């Protein structure tokens, strides 16, 4: 009895989706073995649901595979009946987003992390659960951003990617800034830059160099990328390094009490931030409009291998992608709020410092999806795209996100400055110098990737070994109004 009822419901559901999507018609077999309407043209249940698709099979599980496991579309979304297409569209957006990346399996941590925060579990559990919850949310945010960018064209799409590419770091930093965790904000900004410059770029060079080590003759070869991109981006990163060194140097050479010195540093930081934001806008105009040919591949022609396809087809509509973007941003804000609130109690255990949390852990959360993307395209020998993901993201953090946080701190009364702790400033300056020497020739190999990774590990070990209160007096100045 139970099996008969299940089969009857299954057949009814199949017919509902097929007829609602394709229109109701009477069967009339044709010479190809498919059933058509009275005039021989109307589609029926056994007609392919999509053009070029296969005919519906007789097994009971075919419709369920389409409904639950098709990563691009769902039966019923093209129906003219609102009671069919509305739930079909809602389910399709949810399903396609959920199946957009394998890392989304970690979404199970989202409700658990939020529940742990509300129930005030131990700081280690709250931080860890929300840490793992934000990783797949960052991937979903990246997926929605790409869906919107594909439909806006090259120029406007690039601007959207520039705006939302580091949204996770920005959300976490805003939450931390409102909570007065200036040390965490500064460390996370610096950590995101170092993560992209050394970890991501190093992995791209290493994996890309290993997979493309030899040419057709068996000789060692190097990967190439647009040299104009490397020169321009390295110059901008050197400028960002100078914007950190100058406040630190000024603070150390100034006489007077700490209040006067902090007031001067605040004024310098806010003025410098305004200049950096203007320069970032000029950089976008330069790269996307007037001199975009300088950022095109020089030695590398992106030619698809036989059998390889470009995956530029959009899956979600702009409105659906925008809804996913907004909902994901709100969920990230909630998880970030719980994670930041647990930092003080976690640091109080003495097992980890705020600087290490901001410098190493938070950037991993925000950049996980970008890390995987950059490494995959580097293995496919598309180094210009990999460079755009790695160094381009660093420029966004250095010239857009960090200055914007300084200005936001001014608005909400938090003394966020560009005066980083001396050790952090030196580590950043040395990293920019090493990356500049590595990429200025427009070529890369696995040895250069190993060097960048080695420098990142040295810096990570140094901050792990440093005391938890390093630079504390400099990174948490008293609020002073300018």
PASE-109304 format. One record per residue: residue in one letter; y, x, z of N, C-alpha, C in turn. Coordinates in steps of 0.02 Angstrom, whole numbers, plus 32768, in hexadecimal, padded with zeros to 4 digits. Example, Ala and Ser with C-alpha at 12.3 -4.5 7.8 and 13.67 -1.06 7.14 Angstrom:
BEGIN
a7EE4829481867F1F826781867F5B82948186
s7F90828281627FCB82AC816580028285818A
This chain:
BEGIN
x7FC4802A8000800080008000803F802B8000
x803E8060802A8078808B802E808580AF7FED
x804E80C77FCC805680EB7F8D807080BD7F56
x8057807E7F558070804F7F2280BB80417F2B
x80CF80387F6A8116802A7F77814180667F62
x812980A27F72814F80DF7F5F815680E57F14
x811E80D87EEF812080DD7EA7814E80A97E88
x814C806C7EA4817880377E8A81C180497E94
x81D380627ECF821880777EDC822C80B17EAF
x81FE80DF7EA6820C811A7E7C821C81067E35
x81F280D97E1981FE80C17DD48240809B7DD0
x824F80727E02828D804C7E0182CA807A7E02
x82C780AE7E2B82FE80DD7E2D830781017DEB
x82CF81157DCD82D281377D8C82F3810B7D58
x82DF80CD7D5682FC809F7D25834680937D32
x8359808E7D71839F80837D8283CB80BB7D68
x83B780FA7D7683DE81337D6083DF81387D13
x83A5812F7CF483A181367CAC83CB81017C89
x83C180C27C9D83E4808B7C7B842E808B7C8B
x8441809E7CC88488809F7CDA84AC80D77CB5
x8489810E7CAB84A981467C8984AC813D7C3D
x847A811B7C21847581197BD8848080D47BBA
x8481809F7BE18489805C7BC58445803A7BBE
x84457FF87BC984067FD37BC783F77FBF7B7F
x83B97FC87B6A83A67FB77B25835C7FA87B24
x83487F867AF083017F747AE882DD7FAC7AC3
x829F7FB87AD5827B7FF07AB682687FE17A6E
x826E80157A46825580127A018242805979EE
x8202806779EB81EC80AC79DF820280C4799B
x821081057997821F8124795781EA81577947
x81F5817B791281C281A978FB81BA81E67926
x81E981F4795381E68230797B81C4822579BE
x81AF81E879CA818C81DC7A0981B981C77A41
x81FD81C27A36822B81AC7A6A823881627A61
x824D81407A96825D80F97A9482A780EF7A8A
x82BA80C37A5D830080B67A4F830D806C7A53
x834B80577A4B835E80117A51834B7FEA7A13
x83657FAC7A1183527F7F79DB83697F997998
x83A27FBA799583BA7FD5795683A1801B7948
x837580347973835980757968838480AE7980
x83BE80A0799F83EB80D679B483F880D779FE
x83ED809F7A2183FC809D7A6883CB80C57A92
x83E280EE7AC283B481167AEB838F80EB7B1D
x835481007B2D832B80DE7B5E8317810E7B95
x82EB80F97BC282D881217BFC82B881627BE8
x829081627BB3826E81A07B9F829781CA7B6F
x82D581B37B5F830281DB7B35831F82137B60
x832B824F7B44834982847B6B838A826D7B8B
x8393827A7BCB83CF82647BEF840C82887BD6
x840682C97BC5843E82F17BAC842F83067B65
x8464830E7B3B845883247AF6843383667AF4
x8400836A7ACC83DA83A87AC683A783B17AFD
x83A483817B2C837683887B63833183717B51
x830383787B7F82BE83647B7382B6831B7B87
x828782FA7B69827982B57B79826182AF7BC0
x827282777BDE825C826D7C238211826B7C25
x81F5828E7C5581AD82917C5A819482557C82
x8154824B7C7D813782117C9D8129821C7CE7
x812D825B7CFE811E82687D448155824C7D6F
x814182357DAB817082147DD781A582437DF2
x819B82857DF081CB82B27E10820382C97DE3
x820382B57DA1823682CE7D73827C82B97D88
x8286827A7D9982C882627DAB82E182827DEB
x82B2828F7E1982C782AE7E5882DC82F77E4E
x82BC83197E1E82D3835C7E0E8319835C7DF2
x8328832B7DC7836C83267DAB839F83177DE2
x838C82EB7E1083BC82D67E4383C8830C7E76
x839483307E8A839B835E7EC283A083A87EAF
x838883BC7E74838484037E6783A7841A7E27
x83C483EC7E0083EB84007DC6842D841D7DDE
x843B845B7DCE8475847F7DE984B584717DC2
x84B384467D8F84EF843B7D67850583F27D66
x84D683C37D6684E9837D7D6184B483507D81
x84C883117D89849C82E07DAA849982A17D80
x845F82837D77845B82437D528486820E7D72
x84AA81E97D4884D481B37D60851E81C47D62
x853082037D5C857782167D60859F81FF7D24
x857D81F07CEC85A181D97CB0859A818D7CA6
x8583816A7CD9857C81217CD585BF80FF7CD8
x85C480C47CBA8601809C7CBC8603806C7CF7
x85CE806B7D1D85CB803E7D5785E180647D95
x8617804F7DB6863280757DEF8601807C7E29
x85D680497E3585A7804F7E6C856F80817E5D
x856C809A7E1F853C80CD7E0D855D81127E0B
x859681177DE685B281597DDB85D781757E17
x85F4814A7E42861881647E7D85E9818A7EAC
x85B2816A7EC3858481917EEE856481CB7EC8
x855981C27E86853B81F97E5F856A82357E5C
x85AB82287E5285DB825F7E4E85E282827E92
x85E5825A7EC885EA82787F0B85AE82A47F19
x8572828A7F0A853682B27F16853482EF7EE8
x854B82E77EAA854B83207E7C857783597E95
x85B383497EAE85E0837C7EC885C083A07F03
x85A383797F30858383977F6B854883C37F56
x851E83A97F2884E283CE7F1484F3840D7EEE
x852184097EBE853384437E95855284797EC1
x857C84647EF0859B84957F1D856784B67F49
x8539848E7F62850584A97F8E84D784DA7F69
x84C984CC7F29849C84F67F0284C0852D7EDB
x850185377EE8852885687EC2851685AF7ED3
x84F985BC7F0E84E886007F2184AE85FE7F53
x848486317F50844C86357F7E846486407FC6
x849F865D7FCE84B8866B801184CB862C8037
x84CF85F4801384E185B4803384AC859B8063
x847385BC8064844085AA8096845B85B580DC
x848C85E180E384AA85EE812484D885B6813B
x84E385838112850D854B812784F185268163
x84B1853181738495851281AF84B8852B81EE
x84D9856581E984FC857F8224853E855B8230
x8558853681FF859985158207859984E2823F
x856D84AF823C856E847E82748559849D82B6
x852B84CD82B4851684ED82F3854F85158311
x8574853A82E785AC8561830185E48536831D
x85F4850082FB862784D28314861184B28356
x85D2849E835985B78480839785B984B383D0
x85A784F283C285A9852583F585EF85308410
x8621852D83E38666853583F9867D84FB8425
x866B84BE8412867F84848439865C8483847D
x861E849A848085F9849A84BE860584D984E8
x8630850684CF8643854284F38606856C8507
x85DD857B84D685A685A984E185C285EF84EF
x8597861E84FB85AE8662850985D4867E84CD
x860286AD84DA862D86C884A6860586E8846E
x85CF870B848085A6872C844C858786F9841D
x856E86C18438854F868E840E8584866B83E3
x85BC865983FF85F0863783D98609866383A0
x861786A283B0863086CF837C85FB86D98345
x85BD86E68358858986F58327857B86B982FA
x8574867D83188565864282F0859C863182BF
x85DA863482D68612862582A8861D865E8276
x860B869B8289860E86D3825A85E186C6821E
x85A286B3822B857486A581F68584866481D2
x85A8863681F285BB85F781D285F18602819D
x861F863081AA8656863B817C8640865F813C
x860A8685813F85F286AA810485E2867A80CA
x85B8864780D285AB861A809985E885EF8088
x861285DF80BA864E85B980AB867D85E1807D
x867F8623808686A6864E805A868A864C8013
x8648864A800C862986457FCA863986027FA9
x863885CB7FCF864B858A7FB4869485897F9E
x86BE85A87FC6870585AB7FB5870F85D27F74
x86EB86097F6C86EF86307F2F86D686087EF3
x86A085E27EFC868585B87EC586B885847EAF
x86D785617EDF8708852E7ECD8745854C7EAB
x875A85877EC2879485A87EA3878585BA7E5B
x874985D47E4E873785E67E09873485A97DDC
x871B85717DF7871785347DCF875D851D7DBA
x878D85237DE787D285107DD687F185427DA5
x87E685827DB1880485B67D8887EC85B47D40
x87AC85A17D358792859F7CF187B8856E7CC5
x87D185397CE287F285047CBB883D85117CB2
x885885427CD488A0854D7CD288B585837CA1
x888685A27C80889885D87C52889B861B7C75
x88A486507C4E88A186937C6888DA86A27C98
x891786907C86895186A37CAF8953867B7CEF
x895486387CEA8957860F7D26891886157D4F
x88E0861D7D2E88A186277D5288A286677D7B
x88BF869C7D5F88C686DA7D8588F286D27DC2
x892686A97DBB8952869D7DF4892E86777E2B
x890486467E1788DE86217E4888AD864E7E6D
x888C867A7E48885E86A97E68888386D87E96
x88BF86ED7E8288E787197EAD88FC86F57EED
x890786B47EE8891E868E7F2388E5867F7F53
x88AB866B7F38887486557F62883D86897F6B
x884486C37F4A880F86F57F4E8803870F7F94
x883787117FBC8830872A8001884186F38034
x882F86B580228841867C804C882086808091
x87E28699809487BF869B80D487E386CA8104
x87F4870680EC881887358117885A8718812E
x887C86F4810088BC86D7811288B486A18147
x8881867681408876864181718866865E81B5
x8836868D81B7882386AC81F7885F86CF8216
x888786F181EE88C08716820888F686E78222
x890186AF82018933867F8219891D8662825C
x88DD8652826288C4863882A288CC866D82D9
x88BC86AC82C988C386E182FB890C86EE830B
x893886EA82D9898086F582E5899D86BF8312
x898A8682830889A2864B8333898A8655837B
x894F867483838934868083C5895086C083E5
x897C86E383C18999872083DB896D875D83D5
x8938875983AE890A879283A5892387BF836D
x895D87DE8378897C88088344895188448334
x8931886083658905889A835A88CC8887832A
x88AF884D83338879883683078893882A82C0
x88CF880C82BB88EB87FF827988F7883F8253
x8917886F8273892588AE825188E588D3823E
x88B588D4826C887688F6825D885088D38224
x885388908222882F886C81ED8850887881A9
x8892887D81A788B4888B816888A188D1814F
x88A68902817C8893894681698849894A8157
x881F8928817E87D78929817087C6890A812D
x87E988D5811987DC88B580D987EE88E580A0
x8826890980A788398939807488058971806F
x87F3898D80A887C289C480A8877E89AC808F
x876C896F80A0872B8953808987298950803E
x875F8939801F876089347FD6876789787FB5
x879189A37FD0879C89E47FB287608A127FB7
x87408A127FF1870A8A427FFD86C48A237FF8
x86B889EC801C867589CF801D866489AE7FDA
x868E897F7FC3867F895B7F85868289897F48
x86B989AF7F4386BF89DC7F0A86898A127F0B
x867A8A2A7F4786448A5C7F4C86018A417F37
x85F18A037F4C85B289E47F3785B089D87EEC
x85E989C57ECF85EC89BA7E8785DE89FB7E62
x85FF8A317E7785F48A727E5685AD8A8A7E60
x85928A817E9C854F8A997EAC851A8A737E84
x851A8A307E8A84E78A087E6784F08A0B7E1C
x852F8A057E05853B8A087DBD85288A4C7DA1
x85368A817DC685248AC47DAF84D98AD07DAD
x84B58AB47DDD846C8ABD7DDF844A8A947DA7
x84618A577D9B84428A2D7D6884558A437D22
x848D8A647D1A84A48A7B7CD984AD8AC77CD9
x847B8AE97CF484818B317D00847C8B597CBF
x84528B447C9084458B6C7C5484518B437C15
x84648B657BE0846F8B447BA0842E8B417B79
x84338B2F7B3883F78B277B0F83D38B687B05
x83F68BA07B0B83D88BE27B0183BD8C017B42
x83C28BDC7B7983AA8BF57BB983DB8C227BDD
x84198C267BC5844B8C507BE684728C287C19
x84898C497C4E84B08C287C8184F28C0E7C65
x85048BD27C7985418BB27C5F85698B957C98
x85A78B847C8985D48B657CBA85EB8B217CA1
x85FB8AF57CCF86178AB47CBD86628ABA7CB5
x867F8A917C8A86C68A957C7B86E88A547C8B
x87288A577C9A87528A1D7CA587998A2D7C8F
x87C389FA7C8A88078A037C71882E8A327C9D
x88458A697C8188698A9B7CA888AD8A827CBF
x88CC8A567C96890C8A397CAB89068A107CEA
x88CF89EC7CF188C389C67D2E88BF89F37D6A
x889A8A2A7D6388918A587D9B88D48A787DB0
x88FB8A8E7D7F893A8AAE7D8F896B8A7F7DB1
x89718A427D9689A08A127DB3898C89FC7DF9
x894C89EC7E01893689D47E4289388A0B7E77
x89298A487E64892D8A7F7E9589758A8C7EA9
x89A48A857E7B89EB8A8C7E8C8A008A567EBE
x89E98A197EB389FA89E37EE189DB89EE7F25
x899D8A087F28897E8A157F6889A18A4F7F8C
x89BA8A807F6789E18AB57F868A218A9A7FA5
x8A408A6A7F828A7B8A487F9D8A6A8A237FDD
x8A318A007FDE8A1C89DC801A8A108A0D8053
x89F38A47804389E88A7A80778A2A8A928094
x8A5C8A9C80688A9E8AB180808ABE8A7C80AD
x8AB28A3C809D8ACF8A0780C68AB28A06810C
x8A788A2581178A5A8A2B81598A6E8A6C817C
x8A758AA181548A858AE281718ACD8AE4818B
x8AFB8AC881668B428ACB81798B508AA981BC
x8B378A6C81CA8B428A50820D8B238A798244
x8AE78A9582398AC88ABE826D8AF08AFE8279
x8B098B1D82438B308B5A824B8B738B4B826E
x8B938B14825B8BD38B01827A8BCA8AF482C4
x8B948AD282D68B898AC3831D8B808B038346
x8B608B3483298B528B72834E8B908B9F8354
x8BBF8B9B83258BF98BC783278C358BA8834A
x8C328B6783568C6B8B4583768C6E8B5383C0
x8CAC8B5883D98CB78B5E84218CC98B1A843E
x8CC88B15847F8CDA8AD784A08C9D8AB584BD
x8CAA8A7B84DD8C738A5784FD8C498A3284CA
x8C108A1984E18BE389F784B38C0089B88494
x8C2B899584BA8C49895884A08C7489658463
x8C9C899984668CC689AA842D8C9D89C183F2
x8C6989E883FF8C3E89FF83C98C1989C583A8
x8C00899683D08BDD895D83B48C0C8932838A
x8C4A892A83A08C7A8903837A8C8789238335
x8C8D896583348C98898782F48C5B898182C7
x8C1F898682E48BE2898182BB8BDA893A829F
x8BEB890882C78BE888C382AE8C1788B98273
x8C5488D2827A8C8488CC82448C6C88F08205
x8C52892D820D8C38895381D58BFD892F81B5
x8BCF891581DD8B9388F581C38BA388B6819B
x8BD2888F81B48BE3885181918C09885F8150
x8C35889081518C5688A381138C2588C080E0
x8BF888EB80F88BC5890880CB8B9788D380AF
x8B8588A280D88B58886C80C18B7888448088
x8BB98836808F8BDB881280598BDA883A8018
x8BE4887B801D8BE288A67FE18B9C88A87FC3
x8B6988AD7FED8B2488AF7FD48B11886E7FB1
x8B2688357FCC8B1887F57FAC8B3987F17F67
x8B76880A7F628B99880A7F228B7488387EF0
x8B5E88727F088B3A88A07EDC8AF788827EC6
x8AD6885C7EF18A98883C7EDD8AA388097EA6
x8AD987E37EAB8AE987B37E768AF787D77E34
x8B1988107E388B2688377DFB8AE588537DDF
x8AB888677E0A8A7688807DF48A50884A7DCF
x8A50880D7DE98A2E87D67DC68A4D87CA7D82
x8A8E87CA7D7E8AB087BE7D3E8AA187F77D0D
x8A9E88347D278A8F886F7CFF8A48886C7CE4
x8A18885A7D0F89D1885C7CFC89BC88207CD3
x89DB87E77CDF89C587A97CBE89EE87967C81
x8A2C87B27C7A8A57879F7C438A6B87DA7C17
x8A9788057C318AB988357C068A8C886F7BF1
x8A6088887C1D8A3888C37C0D89EE88B77C1A
x89D7887C7C0A8991886D7C19896188967BED
x897988B27BB5894D88DB7B8C8939891B7BAF
x896289327BE18950896E7C06891489637C33
x890589257C4288CE89167C70889088FF7C4A
x889089067C08885588F57BE1882889327BDC
x87E789277BD487B8895F7BCF87CA898D7B96
x87C689CE7BA387D58A007B7087958A1B7B50
x876A8A387B79872E8A587B5E86F28A2A7B60
x86FB89EF7B7D86C189C37B8786CC89817B63
x86A189717B3586A389307B14866F89047B36
x868688CD7B51865888A17B74863188787B41
x85F788917B2F85CC88717AFE858E88597B22
x857D881C7B19854288017B3A8503881C7B1B
x84D3882B7B45849288417B2D846E88057B0E
x843C88157AE6841787E07AC583F587B37AF8
x840187737AF183E487447B20840E87367B5D
x8446875B7B65847087507BA084A6871F7B8E
x84B886F47BBD84EA86C07BB0852486C87BE0
x855F86B57BC8859986B37BF4859786747C1D
x85A4867A7C5D85A186407C8985E886297C99
x860D86157C64865285FF7C6D865785B47C6D
x861F85917C66862185487C658634852D7CA9
x866585027CAA867884E37CE9864884AB7CFB
x863B84A47D3A860B84727D52863084387D73
x866284487D9D868884157DC086C984067D9D
x86E083C97DA2872283B77D88875783D67DB5
x879583DD7D9C87CA83FB7DC787D583D67E08
x87D183937E0687DB836D7E4487A283777E75
x8765837A7E5B872B83867E86872F83CB7EA6
x874183FD7E7D874784417E98877F84457ECC
x87B584207EC087ED84207EF087D884017F33
x87B083CC7F2F879783AC7F6D876A83DD7F93
x873D83FF7F6F871284317F8F873C84677FAF
x8771847C7F8C879D84B17FA587BE849C7FE7
x87D8845F7FE987FB8447802487CB843F805F
x8793841E80528763841280888748845480A4
x873884828078871E84C3808F875284E980B7
x879084E680A287C6850780C787CC84EB810E
x87C784AA811487CC848B81568791849F8183
x875584A18166871A84B5818D872084FE81A2
x8737852981758741856F81868773857681BF
x87A7854E81BE87D9855181F487BB85418237
x878F850E8238876E84FC8277874185348290
x8718854F826386EB85868276871285C4828B
x874985D382678772860D82788793860482BD
x87A785C782CC87C685B9830D879585C88346
x875785B2833F872585C083738715860B8376
x8711862C833C87008672833C8737869C835C
x8776868E834C87AE86B3836987B386A783B4
x87A7866883C887AC8658840F8779867D8439
x87428693841B870E86B68441871787018442
x8749871B841E87518764841887628784845B
x87918768848087A5878684C0876B878C84F0
x8744875684F6870A8759852386D5878A850A
x86CE878F84C8869E87BE84AC86B4880684B9
x86F4881484B0870E885884BD870988698507
x871088378532870E8843857A86CA885D8591
x8696885185698654886B857B865188B78575
x868188D585528684891D854A865589398515
x8633890F84F08603892684BE8622892F8479
x865D8913846E867C8917842C86C789118435
x86EE892E84088737892D840D875588FC83DB
x879388E783E987B588BB83BA87C088DC8377
x87CF891C837987DC8940833B879E8941830F
x8763894C832B8726894D83048717890782E8
x872388D383108718888E82F88744888082BB
x8784889282C187B28884828A87A788B1824E
x879788F0825B8793892182258752891C81FE
x871A890D821F86D9890F81FF86BB88C981F7
x86B888A2822C86938863822B86B6882C8203
x86F6881F8210871987E981EE871C87F381A3
x872B8831818A872A883A814086E6882B8121
x86AF88388144866D88288129866787DD811F
x868287B6814D8681876D814786A687568109
x86E3876F8101870D875680CB86FB876F8086
x86DC87A9808286D187C88041868887C9802B
x865C87A6804E861587AB803E860787947FF6
x8624875C7FE2861787427F9E863387727F6A
x8670878C7F76868E87BB7F46866587FB7F41
x864988127F7A8621884F7F7985E688487F49
x85C288107F4F858888057F24859C88007EDB
x85D187DB7ECD85E887D37E8885FB88167E68
x8621883E7E8D8636887F7E7285FA88AC7E63
x85C988AD7E90858F88D87E85856588C17E4A
x855F887F7E40853788657E09855788777DC6
x8599886E7DC085B9887E7D8085BB88C97D74
x85BD88F17DA985BB893A7DA1857789507D85
x854189327D9D84FF89427D8384FA892F7D39
x851D88FA7D24851D88E67CDE854E890F7CB4
x856A89437CD2859789727CAF85DA89527C9C
x85EF89217CC3863189017CB98660891A7CF0
x867389597CEB869889797D2186E089617D26
x86FD89497CF08741892F7CF4874488F27D22
x871288C67D1B870E888C7D46870188A07D8F
x86D588D07D9986C788E87DDC870589077DFC
x872B892E7DD58769894C7DEF879C89167E01
x879E88E17DD787CD88AB7DE687BD88887E27
x877C88807E368768885F7E748777888B7EB0
x876788CC7EAB876C88F97EE487B5890E7EF2
x87D389317EC3881789497ECE884A89107ECA
x883E88E07E9D886C88A87E99887188817EDB
x883988797EFD883A88567F3D885F887F7F72
x885988C27F6F887D88EC7F9E88C988E67F94
x88DF88E27F56892688DB7F48893F88987F63
x891788647F5C892C88227F76893688257FC1
x890888467FE4890E884B802D894B88748040
x895588AE801F898988DC803289CF88C38021
x89D788A37FE68A1988907FCF8A2888457FD6
x89F6881D7FE48A0287D57FEA89F187BA802F
x89B287C28043899B87A2808189BC87C180BF
x89BB880480C489D7882480FF8A2288188106
x8A4B882280D28A92881080D98A9D87C680E8
x8A74879B80CB8A7C875380D98A6E87448123
x8A3E876681418A2F875C81888A68877681B4
x8A8887AC819F8AC387C581C48AFA879181C4
x8B078774818A8B3B874081858B27870181AA
x8AE786EF81A88ACF86B481CE8AD786C08219
x8AC686FD822F8ACF870D82768B188707828B
x8B468718825F8B8D870F826D8B9E86C68278
x8B7F869A824E8B8E865382528B7286358292
x8B35864782A68B15862782E08B20864E8321
x8B488684831E8B5986A9835B8B2686DC8372
x8AFD86F483448ACC872983538AE4876A8334
x8AEA87A1835B8B0787E083428AD688098318
x8ABE87EC82E28A93881082B48ABC8842828D
x8AA88881828C8ACD88B682698A9E88DD823B
x8ABC890A82158A96893981EB8A8B897B8210
x8A97897C82518A8C89B882798A4489B78292
x8A1889D7826D89D289DC828089C98A1882AD
x89928A1882D289828A5082FD897A8A8F82D2
x898D8AC882ED89908B0782C6894D8B1882A7
x89178B0F82CC88D58B1F82B188C48AF28276
x88D58AB2827988C98A84824288F28A988205
x89318AAB8210895C8ABE81D989418AFB81B5
x892A8B2C81DB890F8B6981BD88CF8B598195
x88A48B2F81B188668B1D818E88768AFA814C
x88A88ACE814C88BB8AAA810F88D78ADA80DB
x89048B0680F089238B3580C288EF8B6380A2
x88C18B7C80CA888C8BA880AF885F8B82807E
x88518B43808D88268B1C806188488B11801D
x88888B01801E88AD8AF77FDF88AD8B387FB6
x88B68B707FD888B78BB07FB688748BBF7F95
x883D8BB47FB987FB8BC27F9D87EC8B937F62
x87FD8B537F6887F18B247F32881A8B367EF5
x88588B4C7EFF88838B607EC788648B9A7EA0
x884D8BCC7EC4882D8C057EA287ED8BF07E7E
x87CB8BBD7E98878B8BA97E7B87938B817E3A
x87C58B557E3787C98B267DFF87FE8B397DCB
x88258B6C7DD7885D8B797DAA88488B8E7D64
x880A8BA67D5B87F38BBA7D1887D58B807CF1
x87D08B457D0F87B48B0B7CEC87698B0C7CE4
x87468B377D0A86FD8B3B7D0686DF8B3D7D4C
x86A08B2A7D51867F8B297D9286368B3B7D89
x86178B527DC185D08B607DC285B68B547E08
x85758B5A7E1185578B487E51856A8B797E89
x857A8BB87E78858F8BE87EAB85D38BD47EC9
x86018BBE7E9E86428BA77EB8863A8B697EE3
x860B8B3D7ED185FD8B037EFB85E28B167F3F
x85B68B477F40859A8B5F7F8085D18B7D7FAB
x86018BA07F8D86388BBD7FB386638B877FD3
x86738B537FAE869C8B1D7FCA86778AFA8003
x86368AED7FF9860F8ACF802E860B8AFB806C
x86048B3C806086028B6A809986428B6980C1
x867B8B67809F86BB8B6480C386C18B2380EB
x86AA8AEC80CE86AD8AAC80F286828AAE8131
x86468ACA812C861B8ACF816786398AFD819C
x865A8B338187867A8B6081B786B18B3B81DE
x86DA8B1481B987108AEE81DA86F28AB98208
x86BC8A9781F3869D8A64821D86828A82825D
x86618ABC825886478ADD829486808AF382C1
x86B68B0B82A486F08B2182CC870D8AE782F5
x87148AAD82D687308A7482FB86FE8A57832C
x86BD8A5D831E868B8A47834E868C8A74838C
x86978AB5838186978AE583B986D98AE683DE
x870F8ACA83C187508ACC83E287528A9C841C
x877A8AAA845087808A7D8489879E8A3A8474
x878D8A06849987A289C3848787EC89B7848B
x881189DF84B3885889D384BC88828A058494
x88668A23845F888B8A54843988C78A338417
x89018A508422893E8A368404895389F3841E
x893889DD845689468999846D898F898E847C
x89AF89C0849889F589B784A88A2089B2846C
x8A0C89CE84338A3489CC83F78A26898D83CF
x89EA897383D589D7893B83AA89E888F783C8
x89FC88F584068A0D88B684268A5288BC8446
x8A8888C2841E8ACB88C784388AE288858455
x8B15888884808B31884B849C8B5888258467
x8B5887E2846C8B7D87BA843B8BC887C98440
x8BE787DC84098C2F87EA84088C4C87C683CC
x8C7F87A283D58C9F877B839F8CD187A7837A
x8CCE87A483388CFC87CA830E8D2A879882EA
